[in-house]
Amino acid sequence: MDAVSIERVYSFYAGVYDHLFGPVFQSSREALIERLDALPGTRILEVGVGTGLLLPLYPRHVEIVGIDLAGRMLDRARTRAKRLGLGHVVLARMDAGRMAFPDDSFDMVLAAYVVTAVPDYRALLREMIRVCRPGGRVMLVNHFTNGNGLLAACERAVSPICTHLGFRTDLSLEQVLDGAPLALLHHERVSPLGMWHLVECRNTKASA
């Protein structure tokens, strides 16, 4: 699916997204936030902020910028941030594969449930690395195929169907990280059912 199709699908989801994916993924969101260990003033970019379910979990002493391509999802995130008085949060509509930020703009760049929902995961990761400072952290929460023969075969079989729903199921973590200037710091399975992965990397790109 191209960016226009992805935007259309997730704007359609906007009204029901919190009900479908709120409680079921809450523990994995909390696991991600627990890994932040962010100092006051840390600048964090959340790629694919969606309806803003992560926003209330961030500590108030950090600066949060959230981007999303789906306008209706972003509208709900703005409503949530305003209702909760999240003055440390700035939201913008942006294509994650072509971000408008300068190089090295953030100390941390996060993407929760995004890698397998974009048309080009390589472009996404390149941009995440570009806007993250050298030595900063890149963090992912996502479903990745686990390599089990039967299950992996099933994931490949259903991936074309899932693609029409806005995500894919046949992508491995090794594929995503292959060749990227990232050093793996932490990797654990998280709920639901231990089929999602929390991945933390250090950005090892050279300084400009």
VOPA-415319 format. One line per 5 residues: their letters; for each residue x, y, z negated of N, C-alpha, C. Coordinates in pm, whole numbers. Atoms other than C-alpha are relative to their C-alpha. Layout:
// residues N
a> X:Y:Z:X:Y:Z:X:Y:Z | ...
This chain:
// residues 208
mdavs> 84:-119:0:0:0:0:88:125:0 | -76:-124:-2:119:352:75:-45:90:-116 | 27:-89:113:113:647:-166:-144:49:0 | 139:-48:-8:-225:770:-41:-96:-106:-52 | 86:109:45:-384:430:-101:13:-22:-151
iervy> -22:15:144:-226:400:-446:-72:110:-77 | 67:-112:67:-355:747:-540:-150:-22:-1 | 145:23:-10:-704:651:-422:-43:-109:-99 | 35:111:89:-706:322:-616:1:45:-146 | -11:-36:141:-588:472:-944:-90:116:-39
sfyag> 102:-101:29:-814:774:-918:-135:-68:-22 | 122:78:20:-1097:522:-883:-3:-64:-139 | -9:63:131:-974:346:-1200:-17:99:-116 | -14:-98:107:-959:671:-1397:-110:-9:-106 | 111:-1:95:-1304:647:-1553:-7:-121:-90
vydhl> 10:123:78:-1259:292:-1680:136:-48:-51 | -135:47:29:-882:267:-1724:22:-23:-150 | -22:13:145:-879:327:-2101:-70:-122:-57 | 74:115:50:-1142:59:-2156:63:-131:46 | -59:123:-54:-970:-196:-1933:139:-28:-54
fgpvf> -142:18:30:-608:-137:-2029:46:69:-129 | -39:-66:124:-618:56:-2357:40:-96:-110 | -34:89:113:-638:-194:-2646:91:-116:39 | -75:121:-36:-490:-489:-2453:150:27:12 | -142:-33:-15:-159:-308:-2390:54:88:-113
qssre> -42:-92:105:-144:-107:-2713:127:-46:-71 | -117:47:72:112:-329:-2884:128:17:82 | -119:-21:-83:351:-306:-2588:36:148:9 | -28:-144:6:316:74:-2587:73:33:-130 | -62:-26:129:402:79:-2956:142:-54:-5
alier> -135:56:-5:702:-147:-2893:95:92:76 | -82:-94:-76:829:100:-2633:37:121:-84 | -25:-119:82:794:396:-2867:98:-32:-113 | -92:39:107:975:207:-3143:145:-4:47 | -135:7:-54:1277:174:-2912:58:138:29
ldalp> -47:-132:-42:1304:550:-2849:116:50:-85 | -103:-49:92:1502:652:-3157:54:134:51 | -35:-126:-66:1499:1004:-3013:26:111:-101 | -35:-113:84:1668:1303:-3177:-88:120:34 | 77:-121:-31:1488:1639:-3205:53:70:125
gtril> -36:-69:-122:1484:1822:-2874:28:-89:119 | -21:93:-111:1529:1509:-2663:-105:23:109 | 92:-19:-113:1378:1558:-2317:-31:-136:62 | 45:131:-48:1174:1256:-2204:-96:19:115 | 93:3:-113:1009:1200:-1868:-76:-131:-2
evgvg> 82:119:-17:718:958:-1853:-54:-3:142 | 42:17:-139:666:840:-1497:-127:-85:3 | 127:72:-3:310:732:-1422:-72:11:-133 | 59:-24:132:159:890:-1731:-145:-46:-7 | 138:49:-2:-190:780:-1621:-94:90:-77
tglll> 95:-77:80:-463:886:-1862:61:51:-130 | -68:-54:116:-205:965:-2128:-8:-85:-125 | 13:87:117:-242:662:-2355:125:-1:-87 | -124:-4:78:123:690:-2460:20:133:-72 | -31:-135:48:113:1062:-2532:-14:18:-152
plypr> 12:-21:145:-20:1050:-2892:105:-75:-81 | -96:82:73:251:796:-2986:139:62:-8 | -133:-61:2:553:1012:-2908:19:85:-126 | -26:-91:111:719:1191:-3200:-14:145:46 | 25:-140:-37:637:1562:-3208:129:79:19
hveiv> -124:-78:-8:1003:1665:-3222:72:-18:134 | -60:14:-133:1075:1563:-2859:-82:78:102 | 69:-65:-111:984:1730:-2529:-43:-107:100 | 53:101:-91:761:1520:-2305:-48:66:128 | 55:-37:-130:704:1570:-1934:-60:-128:58
gidla> 66:116:-59:451:1334:-1779:-44:31:142 | 43:-20:-139:388:1291:-1407:-85:-118:46 | 82:104:-60:134:1097:-1206:-46:49:136 | 47:-33:-135:19:1085:-845:-151:12:6 | 146:5:-4:-348:1019:-922:-59:118:-77
grmld> 52:-122:60:-522:1349:-986:-102:-24:-110 | 104:25:100:-817:1205:-1178:59:-61:-127 | -68:54:118:-589:1005:-1408:66:115:-77 | -70:-112:62:-389:1320:-1474:-97:95:-69 | 102:-84:65:-706:1518:-1550:-35:-55:-138
rartr> 32:61:129:-784:1271:-1827:117:13:-98 | -116:-20:86:-429:1296:-1960:3:143:-54 | 3:-140:44:-461:1675:-1973:-107:20:-107 | 107:-11:100:-791:1645:-2159:44:-60:-132 | -48:66:122:-632:1405:-2409:104:88:-71
akrlg> -105:-82:60:-328:1629:-2465:-59:126:-64 | 62:-120:55:-546:1937:-2518:-81:-33:-125 | 83:38:115:-787:1756:-2753:84:-32:-123 | -86:40:112:-500:1625:-2967:103:106:-37 | -93:-107:31:-305:1951:-2964:145:-38:22
lghvv> -135:47:-28:2:1798:-2803:78:108:74 | -69:-113:-60:193:2120:-2744:138:-32:52 | -133:40:-47:518:1933:-2680:-7:-77:131 | 23:78:-122:369:1773:-2365:-30:94:117 | 29:-69:-126:377:1913:-2010:-33:-106:104
larmd> 44:99:-99:194:1731:-1729:-1:62:139 | -5:-49:-138:234:1760:-1353:-34:-113:97 | 28:98:-106:108:1587:-1041:121:-10:92 | -123:17:-75:402:1437:-856:13:-144:47 | -31:132:-54:510:1144:-640:128:-49:-68
agrma> -115:51:73:746:932:-850:115:-40:92 | -104:35:-96:936:831:-537:70:119:60 | -60:-124:-51:1014:1195:-453:-24:111:-103 | 21:-96:109:1037:1392:-776:60:136:34 | -45:-137:-24:1081:1769:-773:102:48:-103
fpdds> -92:-41:105:1312:1776:-1075:144:0:50 | -144:5:-31:1683:1861:-1047:64:-125:-58 | -77:111:56:1943:1593:-1111:24:21:-149 | -43:-1:142:2015:1505:-1476:-90:87:-88 | 92:-87:74:1702:1682:-1607:-43:-56:-135
fdmvl> 58:62:119:1614:1432:-1881:100:-90:-71 | -82:90:81:1774:1238:-2164:-50:-144:10 | 62:131:-16:1531:947:-2120:-107:7:109 | 106:11:-100:1307:835:-1836:-70:-134:-19 | 79:119:29:1027:588:-1904:-102:-26:110
aayvv> 107:37:-92:790:398:-1679:-70:-122:-57 | 78:110:57:518:183:-1834:-107:-44:100 | 97:60:-92:323:-48:-1598:-1:72:135 | -10:-80:-121:449:146:-1295:80:-69:110 | -93:53:-100:728:-47:-1121:-70:-84:106
tavpd> 70:87:-95:494:-301:-962:-126:64:56 | 120:-69:-47:228:-39:-886:33:109:102 | -39:-103:-97:427:185:-649:33:-67:134 | -29:59:-131:480:135:-274:146:-43:15 | -143:27:-17:861:137:-306:69:8:-136
yrall> -61:-1:133:1010:30:-639:145:46:4 | -138:-45:-12:1362:102:-510:9:152:-4 | 4:-147:2:1276:467:-444:-33:50:-139 | 35:-37:137:1114:487:-787:121:-7:-91 | -114:16:90:1421:352:-965:111:98:34
remir> -102:-98:-39:1659:572:-764:-32:137:-57 | 40:-131:53:1461:878:-865:8:4:-152 | -11:4:146:1442:771:-1229:145:18:-43 | -143:-11:31:1820:732:-1233:52:140:32 | -47:-133:-42:1876:1061:-1048:-34:107:-101
vcrpg> 42:-108:90:1676:1274:-1290:40:-25:-144 | -50:32:134:1820:1098:-1597:148:34:-7 | -141:-39:13:2151:1235:-1722:90:-124:-12 | -94:110:23:2461:1012:-1718:7:-34:-149 | 1:42:140:2459:809:-2038:-137:1:-64
grvml> 136:1:51:2086:864:-2082:-61:-138:16 | 65:132:-2:1835:582:-2106:-117:-4:96 | 112:31:-89:1596:434:-1853:-72:-120:-59 | 77:104:69:1316:225:-2004:-123:-38:83 | 112:53:-76:1056:4:-1838:-83:-92:-87
vnhft> 89:106:47:753:-189:-1955:-79:-45:121 | 63:47:-123:620:-410:-1680:-12:-151:1 | 4:143:-28:515:-752:-1567:105:-31:106 | -94:51:-99:795:-935:-1388:-18:-151:8 | 10:145:-14:783:-1285:-1247:108:-66:-84
ngngl> -91:57:99:947:-1517:-1497:88:-112:53 | -89:100:-58:1113:-1761:-1259:-47:-143:-16 | 55:135:13:911:-2064:-1373:-59:-43:135 | 35:42:-135:854:-2268:-1057:-147:8:33 | 143:3:-28:479:-2328:-1076:-63:137:-18
laace> 59:-130:26:390:-1994:-1232:46:101:103 | -51:-93:-101:616:-1804:-992:-70:-22:134 | 71:29:-125:448:-1980:-699:-141:57:-3 | 134:-57:15:107:-1876:-832:4:152:11 | -13:-146:-7:228:-1517:-875:21:47:143
ravsp> -20:-36:-141:349:-1508:-516:-129:-17:79 | 124:28:-74:20:-1656:-395:-105:109:-21 | 105:-98:28:-201:-1399:-567:46:144:25 | -51:-135:-16:26:-1100:-502:-68:78:113 | 69:-77:-104:-139:-1006:-167:-137:48:-43
icthl> 131:-42:50:-477:-996:-341:16:114:-98 | -22:-102:102:-342:-796:-635:45:132:60 | -47:-122:-65:-181:-550:-397:-117:92:35 | 118:-80:-31:-529:-438:-291:-61:63:-125 | 48:-56:127:-604:-373:-659:96:102:-57
gfrtd> -93:-105:40:-298:-149:-692:127:-47:-66 | -125:47:59:-16:-374:-816:40:-132:65 | -49:126:-54:197:-676:-724:50:-87:-115 | -35:94:107:290:-988:-921:125:-82:31 | -109:86:-45:589:-1128:-734:139:61:-13
lsleq> -126:-71:13:867:-890:-839:73:-43:-126 | -80:42:116:1149:-1004:-1068:81:117:-53 | -85:-103:60:1352:-792:-1307:135:6:71 | -129:4:-69:1669:-905:-1127:-6:78:131 | 18:-77:-124:1533:-762:-800:3:149:-28
vldga> 12:-143:32:1455:-429:-964:135:59:-38 | -126:-55:52:1793:-386:-1134:118:-24:93 | -111:38:-86:2006:-532:-854:66:122:64 | -77:-107:-62:2278:-285:-754:-18:136:-63 | 25:-130:63:2148:-5:-977:107:30:-104
plall> -99:-36:102:2394:187:-1199:-62:6:-139 | 67:11:130:2224:65:-1514:63:-115:-78 | -51:104:89:2365:-130:-1808:-113:-44:-91 | 112:52:79:2107:-353:-1975:36:1:-148 | -22:-9:144:2085:-273:-2347:-93:-91:-79
hherv> 101:75:76:1770:-456:-2452:-105:-54:96 | 104:62:-83:1518:-695:-2300:-79:-95:-88 | 85:89:78:1224:-855:-2477:-135:-15:68 | 136:21:-48:888:-1003:-2389:-97:62:-99 | 98:-67:85:589:-813:-2520:-140:-44:41
splgm> 139:35:-26:214:-860:-2537:-55:83:116 | 77:119:34:-24:-945:-2390:64:-130:50 | -41:137:-31:75:-1312:-2392:148:-14:31 | -142:9:-27:446:-1236:-2372:35:0:147 | -23:2:-145:412:-1195:-1995:49:134:52
whlve> -53:-130:-36:523:-832:-1994:139:15:-61 | -139:-15:41:880:-715:-2041:29:144:-39 | -53:-130:42:1030:-424:-2234:149:-1:30 | -138:-3:-48:1359:-328:-2072:59:139:-29 | -70:-125:32:1604:-63:-2195:139:-5:61
crntk> -129:-5:-67:1907:41:-1989:68:134:-27 | -76:-124:3:2184:299:-2011:35:38:144 | -33:-51:-133:2235:516:-1704:151:13:13 | -146:0:-14:2593:449:-1593:47:73:125 | -44:-74:-118:2598:675:-1288:110:98:-38
asa> -110:-91:26:2901:899:-1257:-52:142:-19 | 37:-141:19:2882:1257:-1376:27:79:127 | -16:-82:-122:2843:1518:-1104:127:84:-8
